[in-house]
């Protein structure tokens, strides 16, 4: 392999590595959304048993909020990738970071609705 070959390979692999690293952080947010999708209905079911025993109105499961929270991390990652795919590496990293900030802010807002 000549030095020219190494230089032609390097620019293609660095953005992929950056996307993978940020993808892992986005995957953590996705994992949190999945755990909310599983745990919140169970917690509300237990809470509703208490409410029904005390002649109060049960609380419905907020499925729309849970599903939007589930779709948010992959959608933000795809948008950040799509917008930054032909841009310099620093701009790509900043777009992934902005996407993470948007996901964090919206996730906290959606979680507050629960």
N, C-alpha and C positions, 0 to 999 in steps of 0.2 A: 504494500500500500504506500503510495507516494504522499508527501505532505499536501499536495493539491486535493487528493481524494479525502484525506482526513478533514480538510477545511470544508469540503462540500458536504460531508456527513454531519459535521458538528452543528451547523446552523439549523438543521432539521430536527436534531434530537433535543436540543436545549428547550425549545418551546413545548415539546412533548413532555419533558421532565417537569417543567413548570406547571403544565396542565394536570399532570398526575398528582403532583404535590397539593395543588389547590383542590383537585378533585377529591382527595382524601379528607380535606377539611369540610368540603361540601357534603361528603358521604357521612360525616359525623352529624351534621345538621339533619340529614335525611334519616339517620338512625334515631335521632331524638324525635322526629315527627312520627316515625313508625311506632316508637314506644308510647307516644301520646295516643296514637290511634288505637293501640291495644289497651292501655291502662285507663284512659279516661272513661270509656264506657263501663268498665268494671267498677271503677270508683263511684261513678254516678248511679250504677245499679245498687250498690251497697247503701249509698246515701238516700236513694229513692225508697228503699225498704224502710228506713227510719222515718222518712216523710209520710209514707202511706200509713205506717203504724200510728202516727200522730195526727191523722186526718188532714194532712197538708197536700198541696198539689206537687206531684213529682216533677223533676226537672228533666226535660228532653235532652238527648245526646246531641251536641252541636256538630253533626256530621259535616256540614259545609265548611265549618272552620277547620275541622280536623283534616279534611281532604285538601283544602287549599294549603294548609301547613305542610302536607305531604308533597304536594306538587311544586312548592316554591323552590327548594334547593336545586332540583334538577333543571328547572326552567331557568333559574338565574345563571347556572353554570353554562347551559347551552347558549344563552344570550351573550354572556361574557366571551365565550369561545367564538361565537359567530362574529361579533363585532370586532374582536381583536385578532382574528385569524391571519390577517395580512399586515398587521402592524408590528412595530418593533417590540422586542421582548419586554422592555420596561413598561410599555403601554399595555401589553397583554397582562402582565402581572398586576398592574394597577386596576385594570378592568375586573380581573378576578377578585381583587380585594374590595372594590366597590360593590361587586355582586354579593360578596360575603356580608358586607355592612348592610346592604338592603335586606338580605335574608334574615340577619340577626334582628334588625329593627322590626320587620314585619312579623317575624316569629314571636317576638316579645309582645307586640301589639295583639296578635291573634291569641296568644296564651293568656293575655289579660282579659280577653273576652270569655274565656272558659271560667 
